[in-house]
């Protein structure tokens, strides 16, 4: 839940960097309860997340 909140509500890139671990985010990406629009925006910005999604789908 903390990752979902940080993704939705962080005020700056520094907030995200301080609270999100890249390896955990990649591992748990498909388990997060985010809207399709939020997931699409993040996957467009971070293609490695989209690759992770396709691999686990």
Gaussian input, Z-matrix of N, CA and C with variables (Angstrom, degrees):
# hf/3-21g

backbone

0 1
 N
 C     1     B1
 C     2     B2     1     A1
 N     3     B3     2     A2     1     D1
 C     4     B4     3     A3     2     D2
 C     5     B5     4     A4     3     D3
 N     6     B6     5     A5     4     D4
 C     7     B7     6     A6     5     D5
 C     8     B8     7     A7     6     D6
 N     9     B9     8     A8     7     D7
 C    10    B10     9     A9     8     D8
 C    11    B11    10    A10     9     D9
 N    12    B12    11    A11    10    D10
 C    13    B13    12    A12    11    D11
 C    14    B14    13    A13    12    D12
 N    15    B15    14    A14    13    D13
 C    16    B16    15    A15    14    D14
 C    17    B17    16    A16    15    D15
 N    18    B18    17    A17    16    D16
 C    19    B19    18    A18    17    D17
 C    20    B20    19    A19    18    D18
 N    21    B21    20    A20    19    D19
 C    22    B22    21    A21    20    D20
 C    23    B23    22    A22    21    D21
 N    24    B24    23    A23    22    D22
 C    25    B25    24    A24    23    D23
 C    26    B26    25    A25    24    D24
 N    27    B27    26    A26    25    D25
 C    28    B28    27    A27    26    D26
 C    29    B29    28    A28    27    D27
 N    30    B30    29    A29    28    D28
 C    31    B31    30    A30    29    D29
 C    32    B32    31    A31    30    D30
 N    33    B33    32    A32    31    D31
 C    34    B34    33    A33    32    D32
 C    35    B35    34    A34    33    D33
 N    36    B36    35    A35    34    D34
 C    37    B37    36    A36    35    D35
 C    38    B38    37    A37    36    D36
 N    39    B39    38    A38    37    D37
 C    40    B40    39    A39    38    D38
 C    41    B41    40    A40    39    D39
 N    42    B42    41    A41    40    D40
 C    43    B43    42    A42    41    D41
 C    44    B44    43    A43    42    D42
 N    45    B45    44    A44    43    D43
 C    46    B46    45    A45    44    D44
 C    47    B47    46    A46    45    D45
 N    48    B48    47    A47    46    D46
 C    49    B49    48    A48    47    D47
 C    50    B50    49    A49    48    D48
 N    51    B51    50    A50    49    D49
 C    52    B52    51    A51    50    D50
 C    53    B53    52    A52    51    D51
 N    54    B54    53    A53    52    D52
 C    55    B55    54    A54    53    D53
 C    56    B56    55    A55    54    D54
 N    57    B57    56    A56    55    D55
 C    58    B58    57    A57    56    D56
 C    59    B59    58    A58    57    D57
 N    60    B60    59    A59    58    D58
 C    61    B61    60    A60    59    D59
 C    62    B62    61    A61    60    D60
 N    63    B63    62    A62    61    D61
 C    64    B64    63    A63    62    D62
 C    65    B65    64    A64    63    D63
 N    66    B66    65    A65    64    D64
 C    67    B67    66    A66    65    D65
 C    68    B68    67    A67    66    D66
 N    69    B69    68    A68    67    D67
 C    70    B70    69    A69    68    D68
 C    71    B71    70    A70    69    D69
 N    72    B72    71    A71    70    D70
 C    73    B73    72    A72    71    D71
 C    74    B74    73    A73    72    D72
 N    75    B75    74    A74    73    D73
 C    76    B76    75    A75    74    D74
 C    77    B77    76    A76    75    D75
 N    78    B78    77    A77    76    D76
 C    79    B79    78    A78    77    D77
 C    80    B80    79    A79    78    D78
 N    81    B81    80    A80    79    D79
 C    82    B82    81    A81    80    D80
 C    83    B83    82    A82    81    D81
 N    84    B84    83    A83    82    D82
 C    85    B85    84    A84    83    D83
 C    86    B86    85    A85    84    D84
 N    87    B87    86    A86    85    D85
 C    88    B88    87    A87    86    D86
 C    89    B89    88    A88    87    D87
 N    90    B90    89    A89    88    D88
 C    91    B91    90    A90    89    D89
 C    92    B92    91    A91    90    D90
 N    93    B93    92    A92    91    D91
 C    94    B94    93    A93    92    D92
 C    95    B95    94    A94    93    D93
 N    96    B96    95    A95    94    D94
 C    97    B97    96    A96    95    D95
 C    98    B98    97    A97    96    D96
 N    99    B99    98    A98    97    D97
 C   100   B100    99    A99    98    D98
 C   101   B101   100   A100    99    D99
 N   102   B102   101   A101   100   D100
 C   103   B103   102   A102   101   D101
 C   104   B104   103   A103   102   D102
 N   105   B105   104   A104   103   D103
 C   106   B106   105   A105   104   D104
 C   107   B107   106   A106   105   D105
 N   108   B108   107   A107   106   D106
 C   109   B109   108   A108   107   D107
 C   110   B110   109   A109   108   D108
 N   111   B111   110   A110   109   D109
 C   112   B112   111   A111   110   D110
 C   113   B113   112   A112   111   D111
 N   114   B114   113   A113   112   D112
 C   115   B115   114   A114   113   D113
 C   116   B116   115   A115   114   D114
 N   117   B117   116   A116   115   D115
 C   118   B118   117   A117   116   D116
 C   119   B119   118   A118   117   D117
 N   120   B120   119   A119   118   D118
 C   121   B121   120   A120   119   D119
 C   122   B122   121   A121   120   D120
 N   123   B123   122   A122   121   D121
 C   124   B124   123   A123   122   D122
 C   125   B125   124   A124   123   D123
 N   126   B126   125   A125   124   D124
 C   127   B127   126   A126   125   D125
 C   128   B128   127   A127   126   D126
 N   129   B129   128   A128   127   D127
 C   130   B130   129   A129   128   D128
 C   131   B131   130   A130   129   D129
 N   132   B132   131   A131   130   D130
 C   133   B133   132   A132   131   D131
 C   134   B134   133   A133   132   D132
 N   135   B135   134   A134   133   D133
 C   136   B136   135   A135   134   D134
 C   137   B137   136   A136   135   D135
 N   138   B138   137   A137   136   D136
 C   139   B139   138   A138   137   D137
 C   140   B140   139   A139   138   D138
 N   141   B141   140   A140   139   D139
 C   142   B142   141   A141   140   D140
 C   143   B143   142   A142   141   D141
 N   144   B144   143   A143   142   D142
 C   145   B145   144   A144   143   D143
 C   146   B146   145   A145   144   D144
 N   147   B147   146   A146   145   D145
 C   148   B148   147   A147   146   D146
 C   149   B149   148   A148   147   D147
 N   150   B150   149   A149   148   D148
 C   151   B151   150   A150   149   D149
 C   152   B152   151   A151   150   D150
 N   153   B153   152   A152   151   D151
 C   154   B154   153   A153   152   D152
 C   155   B155   154   A154   153   D153
 N   156   B156   155   A155   154   D154
 C   157   B157   156   A156   155   D155
 C   158   B158   157   A157   156   D156
 N   159   B159   158   A158   157   D157
 C   160   B160   159   A159   158   D158
 C   161   B161   160   A160   159   D159
 N   162   B162   161   A161   160   D160
 C   163   B163   162   A162   161   D161
 C   164   B164   163   A163   162   D162
 N   165   B165   164   A164   163   D163
 C   166   B166   165   A165   164   D164
 C   167   B167   166   A166   165   D165
 N   168   B168   167   A167   166   D166
 C   169   B169   168   A168   167   D167
 C   170   B170   169   A169   168   D168

   B1=1.4410
   B2=1.5264
   B3=1.3219
   B4=1.4521
   B5=1.5266
   B6=1.3187
   B7=1.4677
   B8=1.5292
   B9=1.3065
   B10=1.4599
   B11=1.5263
   B12=1.3099
   B13=1.4632
   B14=1.5265
   B15=1.3185
   B16=1.4685
   B17=1.5248
   B18=1.3220
   B19=1.4680
   B20=1.5303
   B21=1.3110
   B22=1.4692
   B23=1.5255
   B24=1.3454
   B25=1.4605
   B26=1.5238
   B27=1.3103
   B28=1.4649
   B29=1.5243
   B30=1.3130
   B31=1.4509
   B32=1.5245
   B33=1.3404
   B34=1.4657
   B35=1.5220
   B36=1.3348
   B37=1.4670
   B38=1.5314
   B39=1.3164
   B40=1.4727
   B41=1.5121
   B42=1.3359
   B43=1.4663
   B44=1.5215
   B45=1.3283
   B46=1.4681
   B47=1.5217
   B48=1.3101
   B49=1.4685
   B50=1.5231
   B51=1.3105
   B52=1.4615
   B53=1.5235
   B54=1.3287
   B55=1.4624
   B56=1.5214
   B57=1.3314
   B58=1.4628
   B59=1.5194
   B60=1.3078
   B61=1.4559
   B62=1.5278
   B63=1.3214
   B64=1.4638
   B65=1.5293
   B66=1.3114
   B67=1.4708
   B68=1.5298
   B69=1.3204
   B70=1.4673
   B71=1.5229
   B72=1.3243
   B73=1.4584
   B74=1.5189
   B75=1.3171
   B76=1.4695
   B77=1.5259
   B78=1.3213
   B79=1.4614
   B80=1.5241
   B81=1.3084
   B82=1.4734
   B83=1.5211
   B84=1.3258
   B85=1.4569
   B86=1.5289
   B87=1.3188
   B88=1.4664
   B89=1.5283
   B90=1.3097
   B91=1.4632
   B92=1.5287
   B93=1.3255
   B94=1.4597
   B95=1.5242
   B96=1.3084
   B97=1.4645
   B98=1.5259
   B99=1.3252
   B100=1.4565
   B101=1.5211
   B102=1.3074
   B103=1.4582
   B104=1.5174
   B105=1.3185
   B106=1.4598
   B107=1.5166
   B108=1.3371
   B109=1.4632
   B110=1.5248
   B111=1.3316
   B112=1.4722
   B113=1.5243
   B114=1.3289
   B115=1.4685
   B116=1.5289
   B117=1.3217
   B118=1.4650
   B119=1.5243
   B120=1.3254
   B121=1.4687
   B122=1.5210
   B123=1.3213
   B124=1.4600
   B125=1.5267
   B126=1.3225
   B127=1.4670
   B128=1.5239
   B129=1.3301
   B130=1.4618
   B131=1.5236
   B132=1.3193
   B133=1.4710
   B134=1.5212
   B135=1.3290
   B136=1.4671
   B137=1.5349
   B138=1.3272
   B139=1.4735
   B140=1.5273
   B141=1.3057
   B142=1.4608
   B143=1.5190
   B144=1.3183
   B145=1.4691
   B146=1.5253
   B147=1.3091
   B148=1.4594
   B149=1.5185
   B150=1.3213
   B151=1.4686
   B152=1.5154
   B153=1.3302
   B154=1.4602
   B155=1.5158
   B156=1.3322
   B157=1.4598
   B158=1.5114
   B159=1.3121
   B160=1.4536
   B161=1.5166
   B162=1.3159
   B163=1.4587
   B164=1.5211
   B165=1.3367
   B166=1.4575
   B167=1.5104
   B168=1.3086
   B169=1.4704
   B170=1.5173
   A1=111.49
   A2=116.30
   A3=119.45
   A4=110.52
   A5=117.79
   A6=120.81
   A7=110.35
   A8=116.95
   A9=120.54
   A10=110.48
   A11=116.31
   A12=120.78
   A13=111.29
   A14=117.44
   A15=120.46
   A16=110.07
   A17=117.38
   A18=120.74
   A19=110.27
   A20=116.94
   A21=120.16
   A22=113.58
   A23=117.74
   A24=119.38
   A25=116.50
   A26=118.79
   A27=119.53
   A28=110.12
   A29=115.97
   A30=121.67
   A31=113.50
   A32=116.57
   A33=119.40
   A34=109.94
   A35=116.28
   A36=118.98
   A37=111.97
   A38=116.79
   A39=120.20
   A40=112.53
   A41=116.29
   A42=120.10
   A43=110.24
   A44=115.68
   A45=119.51
   A46=110.71
   A47=117.41
   A48=121.04
   A49=111.36
   A50=116.67
   A51=120.69
   A52=112.74
   A53=117.30
   A54=119.97
   A55=115.84
   A56=118.20
   A57=120.10
   A58=110.63
   A59=116.56
   A60=123.02
   A61=107.08
   A62=116.39
   A63=121.62
   A64=111.57
   A65=117.50
   A66=120.41
   A67=110.99
   A68=117.11
   A69=120.52
   A70=109.86
   A71=117.06
   A72=120.35
   A73=111.18
   A74=117.29
   A75=120.50
   A76=111.21
   A77=116.51
   A78=121.09
   A79=112.28
   A80=116.54
   A81=121.53
   A82=113.93
   A83=118.63
   A84=122.61
   A85=113.00
   A86=118.01
   A87=121.36
   A88=113.23
   A89=117.34
   A90=120.75
   A91=113.01
   A92=116.97
   A93=120.28
   A94=110.65
   A95=115.69
   A96=121.81
   A97=108.76
   A98=114.40
   A99=121.44
   A100=108.29
   A101=116.75
   A102=119.35
   A103=109.98
   A104=115.49
   A105=120.11
   A106=112.01
   A107=116.39
   A108=120.56
   A109=111.39
   A110=116.56
   A111=120.26
   A112=109.56
   A113=116.69
   A114=119.52
   A115=111.01
   A116=116.90
   A117=120.54
   A118=111.06
   A119=116.81
   A120=120.12
   A121=110.87
   A122=117.10
   A123=120.18
   A124=110.90
   A125=117.43
   A126=120.37
   A127=111.63
   A128=117.61
   A129=120.17
   A130=110.54
   A131=116.72
   A132=121.63
   A133=111.94
   A134=116.37
   A135=122.34
   A136=108.61
   A137=117.78
   A138=121.53
   A139=113.99
   A140=117.81
   A141=119.77
   A142=111.85
   A143=118.09
   A144=120.54
   A145=110.34
   A146=117.67
   A147=120.81
   A148=110.08
   A149=117.00
   A150=121.15
   A151=110.48
   A152=117.03
   A153=121.90
   A154=110.05
   A155=116.64
   A156=120.44
   A157=111.49
   A158=117.03
   A159=121.34
   A160=111.27
   A161=116.88
   A162=121.17
   A163=112.05
   A164=117.48
   A165=119.78
   A166=112.67
   A167=118.12
   A168=121.02
   A169=111.53
   D1=-34.71
   D2=-179.80
   D3=-62.64
   D4=-40.69
   D5=179.54
   D6=-63.68
   D7=-41.89
   D8=178.25
   D9=-60.15
   D10=-44.86
   D11=-179.23
   D12=-64.74
   D13=-44.46
   D14=179.79
   D15=-62.86
   D16=-43.71
   D17=-179.95
   D18=-61.29
   D19=-41.76
   D20=-177.68
   D21=-78.51
   D22=-33.61
   D23=-166.51
   D24=-118.60
   D25=-4.60
   D26=-178.60
   D27=-57.75
   D28=139.60
   D29=-176.77
   D30=-90.09
   D31=-17.11
   D32=-177.51
   D33=-153.07
   D34=162.44
   D35=174.21
   D36=-57.73
   D37=-33.79
   D38=178.13
   D39=-62.19
   D40=-36.89
   D41=176.44
   D42=-61.80
   D43=-45.69
   D44=179.90
   D45=-64.17
   D46=-43.49
   D47=-179.95
   D48=-63.35
   D49=-35.45
   D50=-178.68
   D51=-71.98
   D52=-27.45
   D53=-170.90
   D54=-115.59
   D55=-12.52
   D56=-178.36
   D57=-112.36
   D58=132.69
   D59=174.44
   D60=-99.03
   D61=124.31
   D62=-174.75
   D63=-57.35
   D64=-45.72
   D65=-177.83
   D66=-63.22
   D67=-42.23
   D68=178.75
   D69=-66.41
   D70=-42.84
   D71=179.94
   D72=-59.75
   D73=-44.58
   D74=178.51
   D75=-62.25
   D76=-41.99
   D77=-177.49
   D78=-67.98
   D79=-37.69
   D80=-172.97
   D81=-103.26
   D82=3.19
   D83=-172.74
   D84=-50.02
   D85=-48.85
   D86=-176.75
   D87=-71.22
   D88=-14.28
   D89=-179.20
   D90=-89.20
   D91=-11.31
   D92=-177.27
   D93=-74.89
   D94=144.33
   D95=177.41
   D96=-94.20
   D97=85.07
   D98=179.31
   D99=-123.78
   D100=153.14
   D101=177.47
   D102=-66.67
   D103=158.42
   D104=177.76
   D105=-58.53
   D106=-36.84
   D107=-179.75
   D108=-65.96
   D109=-40.54
   D110=179.20
   D111=-67.16
   D112=-45.71
   D113=179.05
   D114=-61.11
   D115=-43.49
   D116=179.84
   D117=-62.29
   D118=-41.54
   D119=179.61
   D120=-64.15
   D121=-44.05
   D122=179.47
   D123=-67.34
   D124=-41.07
   D125=179.05
   D126=-66.70
   D127=-32.20
   D128=175.64
   D129=-67.72
   D130=-37.80
   D131=-179.63
   D132=-79.50
   D133=-33.35
   D134=-178.02
   D135=-126.81
   D136=83.26
   D137=-175.34
   D138=-56.61
   D139=-25.33
   D140=178.45
   D141=-62.12
   D142=-27.03
   D143=175.83
   D144=-70.61
   D145=-40.47
   D146=177.46
   D147=-63.53
   D148=-40.23
   D149=177.58
   D150=-61.51
   D151=-40.15
   D152=177.59
   D153=-64.58
   D154=-41.04
   D155=-179.82
   D156=-62.98
   D157=-44.11
   D158=-179.44
   D159=-65.62
   D160=-36.22
   D161=-178.04
   D162=-70.04
   D163=-29.28
   D164=-177.62
   D165=-99.09
   D166=-6.84
   D167=-178.15
   D168=-77.56

